[in-house]
Amino acid sequence: MELRKDFTYALLVPTSMGVRITPINGQPVHCSDTYIMHATSAETNVASISSYLGLPVKVLTTFVKGSPIAQFIKNSLASRHMVYEGKEVPQGGPWGYRHQFNIADSGFGPRGPRVHNDRAGEVGRTLNVKDFDLDRIFGKEGVQIVHISGLIGALSPETGTFCLELAKAAKKYDTRISFDLNYRASFWKNREKELRDVFTQIASIADILIGNEEDFQLCLGIEGPEAGGKDLAAKIDSFKEMIKRTKVTFPNASVFATTLRQVISANTHLWGAIMLEGDTWHVVEPREINVLDRIGGGDGFVGGLLYAILKGWEPEKWIQFAWACGAMAVTFLTDYVQPADEEQVWSIWEGNARVKR
C-alpha cells in the first residue's frame, strides 16, 4: 500500500474521549467500592500502538471546558505521546455536557465481564467538521492514514457528517482511509437508513475495511455468517465468502480484515484473524490466549495492523503483528496496549513468554 511521503502525522484518529472505571481484582461492579480509572476511547486504543512505538499520532476530539475529567484525559493523551486538537465546549451547568463514563468489570473464569455505558450529555456528540481546518490538517500538515470508527460515525448526525467529511478530505489529499465499522445496536436504533447511507459512503472510499460478521452485515448489508458459534475454524470459509462479497461491493478498498474470537472462559479465549490483501489471503488459525481483561483486544488488533502498514512491512507480517497486539492488549488492565518495543510484540507471536533479562 502506497503511503504519503510528506507528512507530519503517521496516524490521525477522530474520537470521543471518556474514562473507564474498573473494580479491582476482577470483581463485579455491583458489589465493589474500589476502582481504578483511566482515560479511554476505542480510537485512541488503536492509535496507542503507533504512538508507544514512536510514530507521530494526532487525535481530533472535543473537551468540556474547565472539567477536571477533561484535564485527566489531556494528561493521559500526552503521556501516550499523542498530539491532540479539539474545541473546548462550555459545560452549561451540572446537567450539561460531560465526558462519557464506561463502568466495566473484567469478569473472571465462568463469570463474564459486564459493561455499563453512561453517555448522557456526551460532549463527543458535538464533534463538528466546522471546528477543524481539514485543509491544514490533511494538506499542510499531512497524514498517512486516518482511522475512522463506526462508533464515532454513529454518535450523532453531526459526528456522522464529521466522519464523512474527514474521509473526503483524506481522499482529496491522498491520505489512506481505515474504517472499522464497529456496529452498536443501541446507536443504530431508529436511524438505520441514515447511518447505512453514511457508512456506505465512507466505505466506498476507504482503503482498509475492518469488521466482524455482524459489522459487515448490519452496517453495509453484506450477506455473511451468523454471529457467535463455537467452531471458529469451520467458519473461516464463510468469513472469506463474506469478505469476497464486500470486496465486490467496495472495490476501492485493498485490505479487508476481521478477527476471530471464541470465548472459553473470561480468562481463556481462542484468538485468530483473517485478512485479504489484494487477492491474497492471510489467515491466523485460532490459538488459545490468556485474558486479564478482554476490552480493547479488537482495537489492539487494528492498531497493530495499521502500525505494520505504516512501517512498510510485507503483508504477511501485517496480520501477524496485528494478532499479537490484540493478544497483548488483553493482558493489560488499560483498554490500550503499551508495547515496550516491537520485539515484545513479536515474542507474543512466536509464543515466547520466557523472561528477558
C-alpha positions, 0 to 999 in steps of 0.5 A: 500500500502506497503511503504519503511521503510528506507528512507530519502525522503517521496516524490521525484518529477522530474520537470521543474521549471518556474514562473507564472505571474498573473494580479491582481484582476482577470483581463485579461492579455491583458489589465493589467500592474500589476502582481504578480509572483511566482515560479511554476511547476505542480510537485512541486504543488503536492509535496507542500502538503507533504512538508507544512505538514512536510514530507521530499520532494526532487525535481530533476530539472535543473537551468540556471546558474547565472539567477536571475529567477533561484535564485527566484525559489531556494528561493521559493523551500526552503521556501516550505521546499523542498530539491532540486538537479539539474545541473546548465546549462550555459545560452549561451547568451540572446537567450539561455536557460531560465526558462519557463514563464506561463502568466495566468489570473484567469478569473472571473464569465462568463469570463474564465481564459486564459493561455499563455505558453512561453517555448522557450529555456526551460532549463527543456528540458535538464533534463538528467538521466546522471546528477543524481546518481539514485543509491544514490538517490533511494538506499542510500538515499531512497524514498517512492514514486516518482511522475512522470508527463506526462508533464515532460515525454513529454518535450523532448526525453531526459526528456522522457528517464529521466522519464523512467529511474527514474521509473526503478530505483524506481522499482529496489529499491522498491520505489512506482511509481505515474504517472499522465499522464497529456496529452498536445496536443501541446507536443504530436504533431508529436511524438505520437508513441514515447511518447505512447511507453514511457508512456506505459512503465512507466505505466506498472510499476507504482503503482498509475495511475492518469488521466482524460478521455482524459489522459487515452485515448490519452496517453495509448489508453484506450477506455473511455468517451468523454471529457467535458459534463455537467452531471458529475454524469451520467458519473461516470459509464463510468469513472469506465468502463474506469478505469476497462479497464486500470486496465486490461491493467496495472495490476501492478498498485493498485490505479487508480484515476481521478477527476471530474470537471464541470465548472459553472462559473470561480468562481463556479465549481462542484468538485468530484473524483473517485478512485479504490483501489484494487477492491474497489471503492471510489467515491466523488459525485460532490459538488459545490466549490468556485474558486479564481483561478482554476490552480493547483486544479488537482495537489492539488488533487494528492498531497493530495492523495499521502500525505494520502498514505504516512501517512498510512491512510485507503483508504477511507480517501485517496480520501477524503483528496485528494478532499479537497486539490484540493478544497483548492488549488483553493482558493489560488492565488499560483498554490500550496496549503499551508495547515496550518495543516491537520485539515484545510484540513479536515474542507474543507471536512466536509464543515466547513468554520466557523472561528477558533479562 
